[in-house]
């Protein structure tokens, strides 16, 4: 749900946390925890299919299962 833009996976919840990687539209993530409120967003701790764990803002997540 990013409108074709990259979703930034960060090392912690918040806009000032380091960016770990960019996730393409349609990337499936496993939610590990959250939400945590920070910087006006609800952040979720997630893991992608490469086993990278980080945090993403929930505004751009869509439940698929």
N, C-alpha and C positions, 0 to 999 in steps of 0.2 A: 504494500500500500504506500509506496514511496513516490509514485508518479514517474517512475523510471530513474529516479535519483538513487545514489548510493546511501545506504543506512550505515552510520558510523557505529562500530562496536568499540566501546571504551573499556578501560581497565578498572573503572569504578563508576558508580552512579554520579552524573553531573557533567555539565558542559566543559568544565576545566580538566577533567580526567584525560589521560593520554589516549589517543586513538590507537587501537590495536589493528584494525583492518576495516575495509569498506565491504559491505554486504550488498550484493546485487538484488534487485527486485525479484521476488519469488523464492529467495533462500529460505529453507525451512530451518527453524530453530527449536531447540528443546528449552522450555522455561524451567529454570532451576530454582528461582526464588523471586521475591518481590511481590508487589511493587514497593518501591522506595521513592518518596517524594524528594526532588531536588531540582532547583533552577526552573521551576514551573512545569516540570514533566514528571510522569510516573515512570520510573526506570525498572527494568526487569533484568535479572541475572540469567543469561542464556548460554547455550552451547550449540555450536554449528556442527556440520557433518565432518569437519576436520578435527573435532574435539577441542577447538579453541573456545575458551570460556571468557565472557565479558558481560558488559551491560549495554542495553539499548533502550531508547525512549519508546514507551509503549504506544505513542500516538500513531506509529507506523506499523504496528503489528496487527495481523489478522489471524484469527483462529481458523485452522483448517481441519482439525480433527476433534 
